[in-house]
Amino acid sequence: MNIQTKPPHTAAEKAILDSFAEVMGQLPGDAPVTAARDKLVSAISNDGLPTRRLESWHYTDLRNLLRDVPGQASGAAQQVDPLVRGSLVLPLVQGQSADISVPDGLELSSYMELLASGEAASRLVARGADDLIGRLNGAFVMDGYSFSVAADQAIEEIIEIQSTQSGGQVHNRFAAGFGAKATATVVDRHLGDKGQSGLSSAVTTLDLADGADVTWIILQGCGEADQRLAQLNARLGADAKLKLFVINAGGKLVRQELHVEAAGEGAHLDLRCVNLLAGDSHTDVTLTLGHNVPNTTSSEIVRNVVLNRARGVFQGQIRVAQVAQKTDAQMACNTLLLSDDGEFSAKPELEIFADDVICAHGATVIDIDHNHLFYLMARGISEKTARGLLVNGFVDELIDELENEDLVEALETLIEQWLADHG
Amino acid sequence: MPAVQETIDQVRQIDVDQYKYGFETVIESDTAPKGLTEDTIRMISAKKEEPEWMLEWRLDAFKRWQTLEEPTWARVDYPKIDFQDIHYYSAPKGITGPKSIDDVDPELLRVYEKLGIPLREQEILAGVQQSKIAVDAVFDSVSVVTTFKEELSKAGVIFMSISEAMREHPELVKKYLGTVVPVTDNYYATLNAAVFTDGSFVYVPKGVRCPMELSTYFRINEKNTGQFERTLIIAEEGAYVSYLEGCTAPQRDENQLHAAVVELIALDDAEIKYSTVQNWYPGDKDGKGGIYNFVTKRGDCRGKNSKISWTQVETGSAITWKYPSCILRGDNSRGEFYSIAVSNGYQQIDSGTKMIHLGKNTSSRIISKGISAGHSSNTYRGQVSAHRKASNARNFTQCDSLLIGDQCGAHTVPYIEAKNSTAQFEHEATTSKISEDQLFYCLARGIPEEEAIALIVNGFVKEVIQELPMEFAVEAQKLIGISLEGSVG
């Protein structure tokens, strides 16, 4: 009774499988890597794209949303100026790495080399049956970077991973290791091309050793027809501190997964996420955060601005293990829904097995506060400007928490520009 | 902050091995053979002397149920249920429906006496006048007796078992049954539609304020039976009714299934208040036995300015899967959900609510308190959504949970979906929202901080308990002292 028949492959699923058949011969890697890729592709073929029946994809029914998968052909992407002058740029033009010389204390190699090094196959595994991004990226990954910062090293310049894409498909992987007490600031930037529709995936792995202090900024500036599937996995050692900033300002279909494990006592995560959503886009930020040992702390603030017919999703799951006493986790998700055609869905989830913890989450969906608007307008500021100011203040607050002033300025300019373009 | 001793003691008092209603009554009964086929359904329908359309409705539901899959998304874990290993009908011998109290087997009456349920009208009259309360007593698959029927009918209120209503008021049943919870709404609701055996029917006509509290008391007695009841409450324009529901079952090593459907319909300006004290047998301290409680409860605020309020105190059942919901269809309608869920032993609770805002200027409020102890798992799962046309929808949600011991789990899974820019949703699951002012006020008067917090939170829990009608407030009283300081999401 109740035998479920497997639905036939959708056009997008077929396109992914065809695409793999087309490029598999050119993908880098040794024999175990090739075997790992085959395994991931057959998992995609078997399970298909995730639907809303999978709890972790509840609001992003990929089977429905991912309609067309572009071929490999692409336009001409070009490297651009870094966000902050003087940054060390690790370019990826249409997914291809370049030879870059790096300062002392930093070790760098391309992911393509890593794939051929004989130890990469173990990295090409999915997180679970619902990990479409891990599967897709693992199967198709062509290049990326792997770098590590030596213990006690403070990297002064901002490292900017700059991926520029003009249509076609780009699948990159990044591995970053930070030694004990190392400090660094990394901008992880992906830019699309306005006129092209591209598909990109990225899987990033961060490993923070004890006492490392890392600021990691994900800046997603896809073109309005681009589809992006990205995943960040981070493990925090004892007393390690990760300040994670995520800014989504583009794309047609975007899913950014963040999986963080607080694995050492005293570890701390700050997540500040700004989602600027306009047009017909669908943007999903999904966080899972594991407090696995005692005395770890985290604070997450997600701010969303929704315009036009945009749809936004935030899923945030905090898990507190039985041994993780004295956990302090605070999560907030605030949305300014400025359009009647827009949508925002939030699922802030707590899963707690320890009895002496402080965990809280809050979620609000509101329009602009009319009292605030009135206050500004009573002072002679036009309604449009007043609204702009309030929206700006709503998101800039999070950016202000960055310590580097050049970065704050660059990001605020970017946000202002976005609001001016869409407001 | 961990739980204080007082709280731990309070929860201990209602621990699973303290279950007071676990006695079994040996009573001769008519039981259908085990298993579920079309014949079982035909037999139930025949026993109930149902009209033909009802039988067809059931058979249709059964066909659809066979194509459905058991849901697995809830955070509950139990061995697969063998739906063919259950008796779908069991009734005390000689009883096929409610009759006069004098015809009821004295053994049966003693059961209710033991449970403290007043079945004799005069007894209550001799007691406190104002707490007059009409009871529909459902024993396994049948309604045994319904009290105060005459007095209620003078006011125009129809209160009877649903089997009776199908015979006496088929037009009402036909008009409303399945309009809130459609036949194929979910796996258990569909099963219920196919095999439901009894339950209560309430109809409050236009402009009538029901003169007394109505209540149904469910008792599972027979071994290996499932109880599938169906309740339908309709409040016409401007009507008001308060309805209470209680449930208990004997202590047994096997698990028993309870899959109910409750439908509420509130028309213009009507108000329905539905309260539950759920105290099914929770299993023993090793997690053996207990009731599987899979319930679909939904209220439809169909008319403008209508209001539906759910209040629940959940302490029983091995597994609870229950989401009393409100569909806020009428403009200016309001939905409320107040819940205290306490899990002990190996109990698993996955409960919460849904507030679906469809009409204009609708508002809803959710207050949920979960307390888990022992090896239990307690999940709040709630959905709040505003439809595109639901302008000015408002929701406030607060859910707090408290863990006692480190072998249990507390989870919060809210789903917040806004499709309208004028919607205002606030969800919080935190203790920091205890007003600083209140705390300061207490501290300034020399009350130590912990006591002050307990005082404030107790006041708050009391507020939820006060939503219960007086009769049930007594039963819930033992929970009042439970303080929730140190709550976690």
Interface residues (C-beta under 8 A of the other chain):
Chain A: M1 N2 Q4 E55 H58 I318 Q322 Q325 T335 L337 L338 S339 D340 D341 G342 E343 F344 S345 A346 K347 P348 E349 L350 E351 I352 F353 A354 D355 D356 V357 I358 C359 A360 H361 G362 A363 T364 V365 I366 D367
Chain B: M1 P2 A3 Q66 T67 L68 E69 W73 R388 S401 L403 I404 G405 D406 Q407 C408 G409 A410 H411 T412 V413 P414 Y415 I416 E417 A418 K419 N420 S421 T422 A423 Q424 F425 E426 H427 E428 A429 T430 T431 S432 G486 V488 G489
